[in-house]
Amino acid sequence: MDTSTEAVERNGLLSAIAKDAMSALRPLLEPVVLAKNSMLSTSGKVPEFCYFLEGGIASIIMTTSEGRSCEVGIVGREGAAPIAGLLTGQSAPFDAVMQVEGYGLRARTKNFRPVLLAHPAVSEIMYRYAQSFLVQTASTALANAS
């Protein structure tokens, strides 16, 4: 695992970012191995890292105040988790846990936010990803309601 151009291209979000913007983001990325059941984020807590998966699958889980939980989405090498870390840097509304072990790149949320704000090309990609994740979540809710 490395943060070379080849490694970055394994993640769909990172491969979609323009080269000039990636030059600002690349130094923030560090390789990480993600064991099964690794927590990427915990509901109600500010995520320390944003994870860009290159392998494996993460489940996005919503839990009610009564303790009932449901998977509301999944993330693979096409995306990243947690979305709150990508966009706002505020507390995550969902748990994100690795269901299938894998690997990827991560950036500290506090370091990712300035790049997001300074490079509209990065924020545009992340907003489009958030929109597609919202569609996935709505589709999951519709399927569960049927």
N, CA and C atoms as a LAMMPS dump frame, in Angstrom:
ITEM: TIMESTEP
0
ITEM: NUMBER OF ATOMS
438
ITEM: BOX BOUNDS ff ff ff
-5.0000000000000000e+02 5.0000000000000000e+02
-5.0000000000000000e+02 5.0000000000000000e+02
-5.0000000000000000e+02 5.0000000000000000e+02
ITEM: ATOMS id mol type element x y z
1 1 1 N 0.844 -1.188 0
2 1 2 C 0 0 0
3 1 3 C 0.883 1.244 0
4 2 1 N 0.505 2.188 -0.812
5 2 2 C 1.216 3.456 -0.831
6 2 3 C 0.28 4.545 -1.314
7 3 1 N 0.786 5.764 -1.347
8 3 2 C -0.033 6.88 -1.799
9 3 3 C 0.406 7.363 -3.176
10 4 1 N 1.032 6.488 -3.94
11 4 2 C 1.43 6.825 -5.295
12 4 3 C 0.19 7.044 -6.158
13 5 1 N 0.404 7.524 -7.346
14 5 2 C -0.705 7.746 -8.27
15 5 3 C -1.469 6.454 -8.512
16 6 1 N -0.759 5.345 -8.667
17 6 2 C -1.426 4.061 -8.903
18 6 3 C -2.325 3.684 -7.733
19 7 1 N -1.845 3.881 -6.496
20 7 2 C -2.649 3.542 -5.317
21 7 3 C -3.873 4.436 -5.232
22 8 1 N -3.704 5.72 -5.471
23 8 2 C -4.82 6.657 -5.388
24 8 3 C -5.889 6.319 -6.414
25 9 1 N -5.49 5.819 -7.575
26 9 2 C -6.456 5.484 -8.614
27 9 3 C -7.315 4.282 -8.274
28 10 1 N -6.987 3.535 -7.228
29 10 2 C -7.805 2.404 -6.824
30 10 3 C -9.08 2.852 -6.118
31 11 1 N -9.137 4.078 -5.662
32 11 2 C -10.335 4.603 -5.022
33 11 3 C -11.045 5.515 -6.013
34 12 1 N -12.345 5.257 -6.22
35 12 2 C -13.106 6.004 -7.209
36 12 3 C -13.158 7.5 -6.966
37 13 1 N -13.301 7.917 -5.718
38 13 2 C -13.357 9.35 -5.43
39 13 3 C -12.024 10.02 -5.712
40 14 1 N -10.96 9.435 -5.194
41 14 2 C -9.651 10.045 -5.377
42 14 3 C -9.228 10.073 -6.84
43 15 1 N -9.594 9.038 -7.583
44 15 2 C -9.206 9.012 -8.996
45 15 3 C -9.959 10.057 -9.814
46 16 1 N -11.074 10.555 -9.307
47 16 2 C -11.86 11.565 -10.018
48 16 3 C -11.388 12.997 -9.756
49 17 1 N -10.48 13.169 -8.819
50 17 2 C -10.007 14.513 -8.459
51 17 3 C -8.899 14.94 -9.418
52 18 1 N -8.97 16.175 -9.861
53 18 2 C -7.975 16.727 -10.786
54 18 3 C -6.577 16.67 -10.165
55 19 1 N -5.571 16.52 -11.016
56 19 2 C -4.193 16.338 -10.555
57 19 3 C -3.702 17.485 -9.68
58 20 1 N -4.043 18.729 -10.021
59 20 2 C -3.556 19.841 -9.21
60 20 3 C -4.138 19.798 -7.796
61 21 1 N -5.398 19.433 -7.679
62 21 2 C -6.019 19.312 -6.358
63 21 3 C -5.461 18.101 -5.618
64 22 1 N -5.186 17.016 -6.341
65 22 2 C -4.616 15.828 -5.704
66 22 3 C -3.234 16.11 -5.152
67 23 1 N -2.511 17.026 -5.767
68 23 2 C -1.177 17.342 -5.253
69 23 3 C -1.256 17.963 -3.857
70 24 1 N -2.362 18.635 -3.557
71 24 2 C -2.561 19.18 -2.213
72 24 3 C -3.047 18.11 -1.242
73 25 1 N -3.792 17.147 -1.746
74 25 2 C -4.37 16.108 -0.893
75 25 3 C -3.413 14.941 -0.641
76 26 1 N -2.623 14.592 -1.629
77 26 2 C -1.762 13.403 -1.535
78 26 3 C -0.882 13.381 -0.28
79 27 1 N -0.247 14.485 0.13
80 27 2 C 0.6 14.421 1.332
81 27 3 C -0.171 14.106 2.62
82 28 1 N -1.483 14.286 2.605
83 28 2 C -2.295 14.017 3.796
84 28 3 C -2.691 12.551 3.921
85 29 1 N -2.551 11.799 2.846
86 29 2 C -3.026 10.418 2.805
87 29 3 C -1.991 9.451 3.35
88 30 1 N -2.457 8.544 4.191
89 30 2 C -1.585 7.494 4.698
90 30 3 C -2.265 6.149 4.508
91 31 1 N -1.489 5.122 4.139
92 31 2 C -2.078 3.799 3.942
93 31 3 C -2.51 3.194 5.273
94 32 1 N -3.58 2.41 5.215
95 32 2 C -4.103 1.772 6.418
96 32 3 C -4.709 0.422 6.054
97 33 1 N -4.458 -0.569 6.912
98 33 2 C -5.098 -1.877 6.796
99 33 3 C -6.331 -1.83 7.684
100 34 1 N -7.462 -2.312 7.172
101 34 2 C -8.737 -2.238 7.88
102 34 3 C -9.257 -3.645 8.145
103 35 1 N -9.109 -4.093 9.379
104 35 2 C -9.56 -5.427 9.768
105 35 3 C -11.081 -5.468 9.827
106 36 1 N -11.624 -6.669 9.68
107 36 2 C -13.068 -6.841 9.848
108 36 3 C -13.463 -6.32 11.231
109 37 1 N -14.593 -5.615 11.289
110 37 2 C -15.146 -4.998 12.499
111 37 3 C -14.431 -3.729 12.941
112 38 1 N -13.467 -3.231 12.167
113 38 2 C -12.833 -1.952 12.492
114 38 3 C -13.872 -0.844 12.398
115 39 1 N -13.897 0.028 13.398
116 39 2 C -14.813 1.172 13.383
117 39 3 C -14.144 2.335 12.654
118 40 1 N -14.796 2.81 11.596
119 40 2 C -14.293 3.966 10.872
120 40 3 C -14.839 5.251 11.471
121 41 1 N -16.047 5.174 12.014
122 41 2 C -16.632 6.31 12.727
123 41 3 C -17.694 5.792 13.68
124 42 1 N -17.959 6.594 14.699
125 42 2 C -18.958 6.253 15.702
126 42 3 C -19.979 7.373 15.759
127 43 1 N -21.235 7.007 15.728
128 43 2 C -22.333 7.97 15.77
129 43 3 C -22.166 8.917 16.964
130 44 1 N -22.351 10.198 16.692
131 44 2 C -22.283 11.201 17.748
132 44 3 C -20.892 11.707 18.058
133 45 1 N -19.874 11.159 17.408
134 45 2 C -18.492 11.586 17.644
135 45 3 C -17.91 12.197 16.385
136 46 1 N -17.061 13.189 16.571
137 46 2 C -16.358 13.787 15.438
138 46 3 C -15.325 12.769 14.948
139 47 1 N -15.396 12.395 13.675
140 47 2 C -14.439 11.4 13.169
141 47 3 C -13.03 11.977 13.094
142 48 1 N -12.073 11.177 13.524
143 48 2 C -10.673 11.612 13.463
144 48 3 C -10.131 11.538 12.04
145 49 1 N -10.617 10.538 11.281
146 49 2 C -10.105 10.305 9.931
147 49 3 C -11.233 10.191 8.911
148 50 1 N -10.91 10.486 7.671
149 50 2 C -11.736 10.154 6.51
150 50 3 C -11.01 8.986 5.836
151 51 1 N -11.744 7.929 5.53
152 51 2 C -11.167 6.724 4.933
153 51 3 C -11.608 6.603 3.48
154 52 1 N -10.643 6.411 2.598
155 52 2 C -10.898 6.188 1.179
156 52 3 C -10.556 4.725 0.91
157 53 1 N -11.579 3.894 0.809
158 53 2 C -11.362 2.456 0.684
159 53 3 C -10.816 2.095 -0.694
160 54 1 N -9.898 1.154 -0.695
161 54 2 C -9.352 0.582 -1.925
162 54 3 C -9.698 -0.891 -2.029
163 55 1 N -10.097 -1.473 -0.922
164 55 2 C -10.503 -2.861 -0.847
165 55 3 C -11.339 -3.048 0.406
166 56 1 N -12.223 -4.039 0.396
167 56 2 C -13.09 -4.289 1.536
168 56 3 C -14.415 -3.558 1.407
169 57 1 N -15.281 -3.773 2.392
170 57 2 C -16.611 -3.153 2.395
171 57 3 C -16.923 -2.67 3.8
172 58 1 N -17.406 -1.444 3.887
173 58 2 C -17.842 -0.873 5.166
174 58 3 C -19.362 -0.763 5.17
175 59 1 N -19.96 -1.083 6.296
176 59 2 C -21.399 -0.893 6.482
177 59 3 C -21.63 0.419 7.208
178 60 1 N -22.64 1.134 6.755
179 60 2 C -23.059 2.359 7.414
180 60 3 C -24.32 2.011 8.194
181 61 1 N -24.267 2.193 9.497
182 61 2 C -25.325 1.705 10.378
183 61 3 C -25.942 2.844 11.17
184 62 1 N -27.275 2.875 11.144
185 62 2 C -28.051 3.858 11.921
186 62 3 C -28.599 3.129 13.141
187 63 1 N -28.501 3.761 14.301
188 63 2 C -29 3.164 15.539
189 63 3 C -29.973 4.14 16.197
190 64 1 N -31.13 3.619 16.617
191 64 2 C -32.129 4.451 17.286
192 64 3 C -31.739 4.652 18.747
193 65 1 N -32.407 5.586 19.397
194 65 2 C -32.146 5.827 20.816
195 65 3 C -32.533 4.616 21.666
196 66 1 N -33.414 3.747 21.116
197 66 2 C -33.797 2.516 21.82
198 66 3 C -32.798 1.384 21.598
199 67 1 N -31.792 1.603 20.753
200 67 2 C -30.777 0.593 20.512
201 67 3 C -31.001 -0.284 19.3
202 68 1 N -32.093 -0.065 18.555
203 68 2 C -32.313 -0.814 17.308
204 68 3 C -31.39 -0.258 16.24
205 69 1 N -30.84 -1.146 15.428
206 69 2 C -29.94 -0.674 14.382
207 69 3 C -30.278 -1.324 13.054
208 70 1 N -29.861 -0.638 11.989
209 70 2 C -30.13 -1.101 10.633
210 70 3 C -29.024 -0.578 9.717
211 71 1 N -28.569 -1.438 8.815
212 71 2 C -27.625 -0.989 7.803
213 71 3 C -28.371 -0.104 6.814
214 72 1 N -27.864 1.106 6.608
215 72 2 C -28.523 2.04 5.693
216 72 3 C -27.709 2.282 4.43
217 73 1 N -26.513 1.73 4.379
218 73 2 C -25.694 1.887 3.188
219 73 3 C -24.411 1.1 3.313
220 74 1 N -23.716 1.008 2.19
221 74 2 C -22.405 0.362 2.176
222 74 3 C -21.434 1.24 1.401
223 75 1 N -20.167 1.058 1.703
224 75 2 C -19.109 1.804 1.021
225 75 3 C -18.025 0.806 0.648
226 76 1 N -17.583 0.92 -0.588
227 76 2 C -16.468 0.121 -1.081
228 76 3 C -15.434 1.046 -1.695
229 77 1 N -14.72 0.536 -2.677
230 77 2 C -13.635 1.321 -3.278
231 77 3 C -14.124 2.498 -4.118
232 78 1 N -15.442 2.604 -4.277
233 78 2 C -15.995 3.755 -5.008
234 78 3 C -16.08 4.996 -4.143
235 79 1 N -15.919 4.833 -2.83
236 79 2 C -16.218 5.961 -1.97
237 79 3 C -15.342 6.109 -0.757
238 80 1 N -15.943 6.751 0.255
239 80 2 C -15.228 7.062 1.481
240 80 3 C -16.2 7.122 2.641
241 81 1 N -15.646 7.03 3.821
242 81 2 C -16.454 7.121 5.038
243 81 3 C -15.599 7.749 6.131
244 82 1 N -16.201 8.465 7.022
245 82 2 C -17.603 8.859 7.076
246 82 3 C -17.846 10.113 6.246
247 83 1 N -19.042 10.253 5.755
248 83 2 C -19.378 11.413 4.931
249 83 3 C -19.288 12.707 5.743
250 84 1 N -19.671 12.653 7.021
251 84 2 C -19.576 13.854 7.865
252 84 3 C -18.132 14.35 7.915
253 85 1 N -17.19 13.447 7.971
254 85 2 C -15.789 13.846 7.973
255 85 3 C -15.361 14.484 6.675
256 86 1 N -15.941 14.006 5.583
257 86 2 C -15.609 14.561 4.274
258 86 3 C -16.161 15.959 4.084
259 87 1 N -17.345 16.2 4.598
260 87 2 C -18.038 17.443 4.276
261 87 3 C -17.994 18.502 5.37
262 88 1 N -18.296 18.125 6.59
263 88 2 C -18.472 19.132 7.633
264 88 3 C -17.422 19.083 8.723
265 89 1 N -16.822 17.929 8.921
266 89 2 C -15.885 17.795 10.022
267 89 3 C -16.575 17.766 11.374
268 90 1 N -17.905 17.622 11.356
269 90 2 C -18.667 17.565 12.606
270 90 3 C -18.999 16.119 12.938
271 91 1 N -19.763 15.91 13.997
272 91 2 C -20.031 14.544 14.449
273 91 3 C -20.757 13.735 13.376
274 92 1 N -20.435 12.46 13.352
275 92 2 C -21.02 11.54 12.381
276 92 3 C -22.401 11.082 12.866
277 93 1 N -23.4 11.054 11.986
278 93 2 C -24.725 10.588 12.393
279 93 3 C -24.864 9.069 12.362
280 94 1 N -23.882 8.38 11.793
281 94 2 C -23.937 6.933 11.63
282 94 3 C -22.654 6.301 12.154
283 95 1 N -22.746 5.005 12.446
284 95 2 C -21.542 4.205 12.659
285 95 3 C -21.083 3.726 11.284
286 96 1 N -19.797 3.622 11.107
287 96 2 C -19.237 3.014 9.898
288 96 3 C -18.272 1.936 10.367
289 97 1 N -18.543 0.7 9.966
290 97 2 C -17.757 -0.445 10.429
291 97 3 C -17.387 -1.324 9.24
292 98 1 N -16.174 -1.826 9.252
293 98 2 C -15.736 -2.71 8.174
294 98 3 C -16.425 -4.065 8.32
295 99 1 N -17.177 -4.466 7.293
296 99 2 C -17.819 -5.783 7.27
297 99 3 C -16.939 -6.819 6.59
298 100 1 N -16.137 -6.352 5.63
299 100 2 C -15.173 -7.199 4.932
300 100 3 C -13.825 -6.503 5.053
301 101 1 N -12.84 -7.226 5.569
302 101 2 C -11.532 -6.605 5.758
303 101 3 C -11.024 -6.015 4.457
304 102 1 N -10.193 -5.018 4.582
305 102 2 C -9.667 -4.37 3.393
306 102 3 C -8.526 -3.439 3.734
307 103 1 N -8.357 -2.457 2.884
308 103 2 C -7.282 -1.495 3.055
309 103 3 C -7.681 -0.222 2.317
310 104 1 N -6.928 0.813 2.561
311 104 2 C -7.222 2.066 1.893
312 104 3 C -6.259 3.145 2.323
313 105 1 N -6.711 4.351 2.129
314 105 2 C -5.956 5.526 2.524
315 105 3 C -6.82 6.333 3.475
316 106 1 N -6.185 7.018 4.398
317 106 2 C -6.944 7.866 5.308
318 106 3 C -6.242 9.208 5.443
319 107 1 N -7.071 10.207 5.748
320 107 2 C -6.564 11.553 6.01
321 107 3 C -7.223 12.052 7.281
322 108 1 N -6.468 12.739 8.094
323 108 2 C -7.058 13.342 9.29
324 108 3 C -8.112 14.348 8.865
325 109 1 N -9.276 14.259 9.487
326 109 2 C -10.39 15.147 9.14
327 109 3 C -9.982 16.602 9.242
328 110 1 N -9.279 16.955 10.308
329 110 2 C -8.881 18.359 10.514
330 110 3 C -7.95 18.848 9.405
331 111 1 N -7.212 17.96 8.761
332 111 2 C -6.334 18.345 7.655
333 111 3 C -7.043 18.29 6.306
334 112 1 N -8.057 17.451 6.209
335 112 2 C -8.792 17.307 4.948
336 112 3 C -9.659 18.527 4.67
337 113 1 N -10.297 19.066 5.703
338 113 2 C -11.225 20.203 5.535
339 113 3 C -10.592 21.396 4.822
340 114 1 N -9.381 21.848 5.179
341 114 2 C -8.792 22.993 4.461
342 114 3 C -8.586 22.724 2.968
343 115 1 N -8.226 21.495 2.61
344 115 2 C -8.063 21.144 1.19
345 115 3 C -9.414 21.202 0.498
346 116 1 N -10.437 20.694 1.161
347 116 2 C -11.792 20.727 0.609
348 116 3 C -12.232 22.161 0.341
349 117 1 N -11.962 23.048 1.266
350 117 2 C -12.379 24.447 1.124
351 117 3 C -11.535 25.209 0.103
352 118 1 N -10.265 24.858 -0.009
353 118 2 C -9.369 25.577 -0.92
354 118 3 C -9.46 25.109 -2.367
355 119 1 N -10.013 23.916 -2.58
356 119 2 C -10.044 23.342 -3.927
357 119 3 C -11.476 22.972 -4.304
358 120 1 N -12.166 23.84 -5.042
359 120 2 C -13.538 23.543 -5.457
360 120 3 C -13.673 22.217 -6.201
361 121 1 N -12.634 21.784 -6.905
362 121 2 C -12.702 20.501 -7.617
363 121 3 C -12.855 19.349 -6.626
364 122 1 N -12.219 19.45 -5.468
365 122 2 C -12.335 18.407 -4.444
366 122 3 C -13.723 18.452 -3.817
367 123 1 N -14.175 19.647 -3.445
368 123 2 C -15.49 19.745 -2.801
369 123 3 C -16.605 19.307 -3.751
370 124 1 N -16.482 19.599 -5.028
371 124 2 C -17.501 19.173 -6.002
372 124 3 C -17.609 17.652 -6.051
373 125 1 N -16.479 16.971 -6.087
374 125 2 C -16.48 15.502 -6.104
375 125 3 C -17.111 14.964 -4.826
376 126 1 N -16.76 15.538 -3.683
377 126 2 C -17.286 15.055 -2.406
378 126 3 C -18.789 15.32 -2.286
379 127 1 N -19.261 16.461 -2.776
380 127 2 C -20.7 16.757 -2.743
381 127 3 C -21.465 15.798 -3.649
382 128 1 N -20.909 15.5 -4.818
383 128 2 C -21.561 14.542 -5.72
384 128 3 C -21.609 13.151 -5.091
385 129 1 N -20.554 12.78 -4.39
386 129 2 C -20.548 11.489 -3.701
387 129 3 C -21.604 11.477 -2.593
388 130 1 N -21.697 12.554 -1.833
389 130 2 C -22.714 12.633 -0.768
390 130 3 C -24.109 12.493 -1.359
391 131 1 N -24.344 13.109 -2.499
392 131 2 C -25.645 12.996 -3.174
393 131 3 C -25.923 11.551 -3.572
394 132 1 N -24.928 10.867 -4.128
395 132 2 C -25.145 9.473 -4.531
396 132 3 C -25.361 8.58 -3.314
397 133 1 N -24.694 8.883 -2.212
398 133 2 C -24.908 8.103 -0.993
399 133 3 C -26.312 8.339 -0.445
400 134 1 N -26.799 9.558 -0.546
401 134 2 C -28.169 9.863 -0.124
402 134 3 C -29.174 9.061 -0.946
403 135 1 N -28.945 8.943 -2.238
404 135 2 C -29.819 8.132 -3.096
405 135 3 C -29.749 6.666 -2.668
406 136 1 N -28.532 6.167 -2.375
407 136 2 C -28.391 4.782 -1.911
408 136 3 C -29.172 4.564 -0.61
409 137 1 N -29.05 5.503 0.313
410 137 2 C -29.738 5.387 1.6
411 137 3 C -31.254 5.402 1.411
412 138 1 N -31.739 6.285 0.552
413 138 2 C -33.183 6.344 0.282
414 138 3 C -33.666 5.057 -0.382
415 139 1 N -32.874 4.515 -1.28
416 139 2 C -33.24 3.255 -1.938
417 139 3 C -33.285 2.111 -0.931
418 140 1 N -32.342 2.11 0.01
419 140 2 C -32.339 1.083 1.056
420 140 3 C -33.575 1.206 1.915
421 141 1 N -33.942 2.44 2.283
422 141 2 C -35.161 2.64 3.087
423 141 3 C -36.391 2.174 2.338
424 142 1 N -36.471 2.478 1.054
425 142 2 C -37.612 2.044 0.249
426 142 3 C -37.685 0.521 0.174
427 143 1 N -36.551 -0.128 -0.033
428 143 2 C -36.527 -1.591 -0.102
429 143 3 C -36.94 -2.211 1.235
430 144 1 N -36.508 -1.631 2.333
431 144 2 C -36.865 -2.149 3.648
432 144 3 C -38.337 -1.918 3.976
433 145 1 N -38.926 -0.896 3.381
434 145 2 C -40.339 -0.596 3.643
435 145 3 C -41.284 -1.49 2.842
436 146 1 N -40.778 -2.104 1.799
437 146 2 C -41.617 -2.934 0.927
438 146 3 C -41.945 -4.267 1.55
